[in-house]
Amino acid sequence: MSHIVTVQDAVTAFADFMEPTAAELDAIEREMPVILADVDLLDAQIITLDRTPSELDTQRVRRARRRLLAARRELANHAAGASLPGGAA
């Protein structure tokens, strides 16, 4: 006879203490422009998967890549400016 038992990880996986902290939510909020720009780039690349990219497709991917790089640059500059002593940016 086999016993039926619960899996402890599955029971505690959604416990209240597993919610994201305020600091983690703030970090996600700061990174949201990068996340959205990355999604836009993926969308532009997915469009071109099943066909030969047209000039418009190429421009769309190029624009999305530039937006992603700009968003990453802004995040990096913001993070570097926040860590300087005295509030200097």
Secondary structure, DSSP 4 states (H G I P E B T S, - for coil): -PPP---HHHHHTT-GGGSPPHHHHHHHHHHHHHHHHHHHHHHHHHHTTTS---HHHHHHHHHHHHHHHHHHHHHHHHHHHHTSGGG--
